[in-house]
Amino acid sequence: MDRTLLKKGQEIEVQIDKIVFGGEGLGRYKDIAIFVPMSVPGDRVRVELISVKKTYARGLITEVVEAGADRVEGGRLTFEDFHGCDFAMLNYESQLKYKKLMVDEVLKGVGRLEGYEIADTIGADNPTNYRNKIIEPFAFKGGRIVSGFFKRKSHEVFEVEENLLQSPLANKIVRELKDILNKKRISVYNEKSHRGVLRHVMVRTTSYNEAMVVLIVRGEVDKKVKQALYELRDRCSEIKSAYISINNRRTNVALGDKNILIYGKETIKERLFDIDFNISPTSFFQINLEQTEKLYSKAISYFDDVDNKHIVDAYSGAGTIAMIMSKAAKKVYAIELVESATRDAIATSRENKIDNIEFINGRAEEKLIELIDGGHKIDSIIFDPPRKGIAENILHKVNETSIDEIVYISCNPSTFARDAGILDQLGYKLTKVQPVDMFPQTSHIEVIGKFIKEA
Ligand SMILES: C[S@@+](CC[C@H](N)C(=O)[O-])C[C@H]1O[C@@H](n2cnc3c(N)ncnc32)[C@H](O)[C@@H]1O
């Protein structure tokens, strides 16, 4: 078919055949691939085309003509209807099923891998209100300060009364904060003019029902903004730590360079495996506590034997995995780039009298190489890098050693698949893969892989 027959803005009817990596449904119109966000296999949908390319087009649903079996009921159609959750149109069991299929597909497609065992996705008992950290942008709309999430592919803020993924405590704090800010009539940052004050709010909540609030502003520590945080504490006694973060840059990154403690403690604590971990505003901490316990247990079970071993925890964040493994290991090296995270980890280890971890602050691509070049004994490595994956020089360096076991946790299956492909070429075979649903209602998925060097 001549694709020029398709035009942006046109409405067509499509049968959805599958969900592809990234979470969109895929169907065909004549011989053109049509990607349809928020659709499920078996759906027959009317879509309005929002872009038309040479070999494919993308359309947004205007009507579900016939619903696929995995679709939830309730007549909701859009990303906004589902509070910005791009997988919430699927019932929960099906989310888990498609996540496993997506991981498998990307391992075969990107990594060209085969011969591994892939387990069913580990699901959550609580697939809503699980997030312990939220960051919401502010906007000024209809004469009011609002906050929420950005609409799909736009910078227009969409507000919801009770966010589906946030903890009830975070929902309450954000609601009270907006009420206070509206009464104080503090200006909202405008990214075009680079003027105005309020940019984002970040709230971390814990299983102790405590919270940290970080108000991110342009300018300086203003009296009115400070006052707003004090009034917020009067309304929400759960807040144990409050910061103002100054972000004067033209950037999409929320947190600024200067984070100033306004009241309370510098860190809040969260408990995992009987350890209370310190968390600063800028330190990484997994956002879903229930699933983190399952993720770490499974990852650690992938090691043949930890007892008395020398382990590297590369990309170690606030030191969670290192500290859990230190109970059985002889020594753990914890390598982390962000200074506050290393500082938090050191404080946690002291408070818990853990003395067999060496905390190394710096880039894994330099510090791990130094460890290896320094001749330190290393039996196994656990990697848990950010979305961009592991720097390639690390994988080549590891290959020069006698380390024959690697466990790799990833929040991005496509870079995981790329790195697994490189490891495969080096002789490290991917033997087992475990998808873990850290992000229910969204198409994001965490994976754990075990690699063994062939003798
Ligand atoms: C996905 S988090 C994992 C943290 C930790 N393992 C956990 O489960 O909480 C990735 C961590 O890698 C850190 N990081 C990012 N780039 C890095 C680099 N080049 N070298 C070392 N750490 C890095 C981030 O600051 C973050 O703490």
The ligand as an ORCA input file, in Angstrom:
! r2SCAN-3c Opt
* xyz 0 1
  C      20.103      1.665     39.657
  S      20.999      2.461     40.930
  C      21.382      1.093     41.956
  C      21.798      1.420     43.346
  C      21.787      0.287     44.362
  N      22.377     -0.919     43.870
  C      20.374      0.028     44.870
  O      19.791     -1.025     44.595
  O      19.816      0.898     45.570
  C      22.469      2.891     40.102
  C      23.485      3.659     40.945
  O      24.649      3.877     40.136
  C      25.177      5.158     40.430
  N      26.024      5.514     39.281
  C      25.675      6.107     38.122
  N      26.731      6.171     37.279
  C      27.774      5.589     37.924
  C      29.132      5.339     37.574
  N      29.612      5.694     36.398
  N      29.912      4.709     38.472
  C      29.424      4.341     39.688
  N      28.150      4.556     40.077
  C      27.332      5.168     39.208
  C      23.956      6.005     40.670
  O      24.284      7.147     41.426
  C      23.044      5.028     41.429
  O      23.260      5.125     42.804
*
